[in-house]
Amino acid sequence: MGLSFIHHPKRMKRRTQQEMEIPNDVVIEEILARLPAKSLMRFKCVSKLWSSLIRSRYFSNRFLTVPTRPRPRIYMCLQDNNDYSNSVTLSLAPDTTNPNCFVVDHNLTSPRVGGYVLQNLCGFMCYSFMRKPKIYNPATRQLVTIPAAIKSPNITPVPPEEEAITEFSYYFGYDPVIDQYNVLWSTGVYLKHLGETRSQHLVFVLKAGGKGSWKKASPTPPDYLPHTPAKRGMCIDGVIYYMGWTGRYSLWLVSFHIRSGDFKMIQVPGRDGDEVFLRTMENVSLIEYGGKVTIIDLTNLREKGMLDLWAVENAGNKKSWSRKTMVLQSSQLHLVISNKTIYNMKGTTDNNKVFFIPVDMFSPFYILCYDLRSNDMTKIEIKGIPDHWFNIDRSTVMLMDQSETLVCLET
């Protein structure tokens, strides 16, 4: 007996249509998540629903996971050291006709934003101005000003005859596990004649809906020693890192764990027993290299074309240092050796590149970009910098790459 099949084309067509139907809100979300932040800021005006969606933390996190997101944008921060209110943040775009050139995108320039830039973190620029920490989002143009930790940096009485050195700095961090942004304020006083260091630390948590406030952190020994903080820090996986002095020639790496509130410290090694390494911070900076907090030492770069990388290694509960020395390619040594231009390291990227910026600004303006992974150094021209910046006696220049974020911070 043969078999017969009865076809119901209309029923199958209707069922297929039902199975393929996708809710409009899902379609809208998927489309919006692939748009640049600048467009999304305009689309908030379309409706209250769109505005609520775009401002939500859920959508902000979804925005970061889109695989087609463009590469981070390079920003150049300029500050007049004679007039701290005179600052600007310039957005740089690759020159389509020259691979070794960036051009200022004046449509994305942010005047009077920058100050002394301390960190770039998760799409935010974090800096200090008039003793107040500020957090700027170049994608949304949101600027958050946090109250100063204290009105006066003098945290401890100092005897009249005592010579004291006081330092303070702000550090910014984010813990992705608990989705929390923190600001750490660290200050220390070194009493020269007594040979004693005293320090204090406060933490500000940026909470949804505001109502954040400074709270005292209570570090405990033996993992902690009083110290005076050094400028510039960084954050990796919910841990804030910075360097601090426990004595005149005793430099330590300090870590603050956002979730637990614990401080830990590990002493910075000397360079071949040379005390000079511990006298100045000019040639030493913190970077992230291979997912690890790393000290980059540029002391031998100008004379020998060499630099050292000191990375923190975890061995159970014990931490240690590993050292890696890098030597520039012979064809690129002329960029730093016997060169009249003096460069300082003023910026990094997420893909292990560091920027060397001339101490003095002059036109045409060139920087050096060094790729730590491929050991390749490139000379790059930056075009379109406003002319008046070349006439300023003392200025600070810093470069950084920034991924776009839609997160809206509240204090």
Secondary structure in CASP SS format (residue, H / E / C, confidence):
PFRMAT SS
TARGET T0000
AUTHOR 0000-0000-0000
METHOD secondary structure of the structure
MODEL  1
M C 1.00
G C 1.00
L C 1.00
S C 1.00
F C 1.00
I C 1.00
H C 1.00
H C 1.00
P H 1.00
K H 1.00
R H 1.00
M H 1.00
K H 1.00
R H 1.00
R H 1.00
T H 1.00
Q H 1.00
Q H 1.00
E H 1.00
M H 1.00
E C 1.00
I C 1.00
P C 1.00
N H 1.00
D H 1.00
V H 1.00
V H 1.00
I H 1.00
E H 1.00
E H 1.00
I H 1.00
L H 1.00
A H 1.00
R C 1.00
L C 1.00
P C 1.00
A H 1.00
K H 1.00
S H 1.00
L H 1.00
M H 1.00
R H 1.00
F H 1.00
K C 1.00
C C 1.00
V C 1.00
S C 1.00
K H 1.00
L H 1.00
W H 1.00
S H 1.00
S H 1.00
L H 1.00
I H 1.00
R H 1.00
S C 1.00
R H 1.00
Y H 1.00
F H 1.00
S H 1.00
N H 1.00
R H 1.00
F H 1.00
L H 1.00
T C 1.00
V C 1.00
P C 1.00
T C 1.00
R C 1.00
P C 1.00
R C 1.00
P C 1.00
R E 1.00
I E 1.00
Y E 1.00
M E 1.00
C E 1.00
L E 1.00
Q E 1.00
D E 1.00
N C 1.00
N C 1.00
D E 1.00
Y E 1.00
S E 1.00
N E 1.00
S E 1.00
V E 1.00
T E 1.00
L E 1.00
S E 1.00
L E 1.00
A E 1.00
P E 1.00
D C 1.00
T C 1.00
T C 1.00
N C 1.00
P C 1.00
N C 1.00
C E 1.00
F E 1.00
V E 1.00
V E 1.00
D E 1.00
H E 1.00
N E 1.00
L E 1.00
T E 1.00
S E 1.00
P E 1.00
R C 1.00
V C 1.00
G C 1.00
G C 1.00
Y E 1.00
V E 1.00
L E 1.00
Q E 1.00
N E 1.00
L E 1.00
C C 1.00
G C 1.00
F E 1.00
M E 1.00
C E 1.00
Y E 1.00
S E 1.00
F E 1.00
M C 1.00
R C 1.00
K E 1.00
P E 1.00
K E 1.00
I E 1.00
Y E 1.00
N E 1.00
P C 1.00
A C 1.00
T C 1.00
R C 1.00
Q E 1.00
L E 1.00
V E 1.00
T E 1.00
I C 1.00
P C 1.00
A C 1.00
A C 1.00
I C 1.00
K C 1.00
S C 1.00
P C 1.00
N C 1.00
I C 1.00
T C 1.00
P C 1.00
V C 1.00
P C 1.00
P C 1.00
E C 1.00
E C 1.00
E C 1.00
A E 1.00
I E 1.00
T E 1.00
E E 1.00
F E 1.00
S E 1.00
Y E 1.00
Y E 1.00
F E 1.00
G E 1.00
Y E 1.00
D E 1.00
P C 1.00
V C 1.00
I C 1.00
D C 1.00
Q E 1.00
Y E 1.00
N E 1.00
V E 1.00
L E 1.00
W E 1.00
S E 1.00
T E 1.00
G E 1.00
V E 1.00
Y E 1.00
L E 1.00
K C 1.00
H C 1.00
L C 1.00
G C 1.00
E E 1.00
T E 1.00
R E 1.00
S E 1.00
Q E 1.00
H E 1.00
L E 1.00
V E 1.00
F E 1.00
V E 1.00
L E 1.00
K C 1.00
A C 1.00
G C 1.00
G C 1.00
K C 1.00
G C 1.00
S C 1.00
W E 1.00
K E 1.00
K E 1.00
A C 1.00
S C 1.00
P C 1.00
T C 1.00
P C 1.00
P C 1.00
D C 1.00
Y C 1.00
L C 1.00
P C 1.00
H C 1.00
T E 1.00
P E 1.00
A C 1.00
K C 1.00
R C 1.00
G C 1.00
M E 1.00
C E 1.00
I E 1.00
D C 1.00
G C 1.00
V E 1.00
I E 1.00
Y E 1.00
Y E 1.00
M E 1.00
G E 1.00
W E 1.00
T E 1.00
G E 1.00
R C 1.00
Y C 1.00
S E 1.00
L E 1.00
W E 1.00
L E 1.00
V E 1.00
S E 1.00
F E 1.00
H E 1.00
I C 1.00
R C 1.00
S C 1.00
G C 1.00
D C 1.00
F E 1.00
K E 1.00
M E 1.00
I E 1.00
Q E 1.00
V C 1.00
P C 1.00
G C 1.00
R E 1.00
D C 1.00
G C 1.00
D E 1.00
E H 1.00
V H 1.00
F H 1.00
L H 1.00
R C 1.00
T C 1.00
M C 1.00
E C 1.00
N C 1.00
V E 1.00
S E 1.00
L E 1.00
I E 1.00
E E 1.00
Y E 1.00
G C 1.00
G C 1.00
K E 1.00
V E 1.00
T E 1.00
I E 1.00
I E 1.00
D E 1.00
L C 1.00
T C 1.00
N C 1.00
L H 1.00
R H 1.00
E H 1.00
K H 1.00
G C 1.00
M E 1.00
L E 1.00
D E 1.00
L E 1.00
W E 1.00
A E 1.00
V E 1.00
E E 1.00
N E 1.00
A E 1.00
G C 1.00
N C 1.00
K E 1.00
K E 1.00
S E 1.00
W E 1.00
S E 1.00
R E 1.00
K E 1.00
T E 1.00
M E 1.00
V E 1.00
L C 1.00
Q C 1.00
S H 1.00
S H 1.00
Q H 1.00
L H 1.00
H H 1.00
L H 1.00
V C 1.00
I C 1.00
S C 1.00
N C 1.00
K C 1.00
T C 1.00
I C 1.00
Y E 1.00
N E 1.00
M E 1.00
K E 1.00
G E 1.00
T E 1.00
T C 1.00
D C 1.00
N C 1.00
N C 1.00
K E 1.00
V E 1.00
F E 1.00
F E 1.00
I E 1.00
P E 1.00
V C 1.00
D C 1.00
M C 1.00
F C 1.00
S C 1.00
P C 1.00
F E 1.00
Y E 1.00
I E 1.00
L E 1.00
C E 1.00
Y E 1.00
D E 1.00
L C 1.00
R C 1.00
S C 1.00
N C 1.00
D E 1.00
M E 1.00
T E 1.00
K E 1.00
I E 1.00
E E 1.00
I E 1.00
K E 1.00
G C 1.00
I C 1.00
P C 1.00
D H 1.00
H H 1.00
W H 1.00
F H 1.00
N H 1.00
I C 1.00
D C 1.00
R C 1.00
S E 1.00
T E 1.00
V E 1.00
M E 1.00
L E 1.00
M E 1.00
D E 1.00
Q E 1.00
S C 1.00
E C 1.00
T C 1.00
L C 1.00
V C 1.00
C C 1.00
L C 1.00
E C 1.00
T C 1.00
END
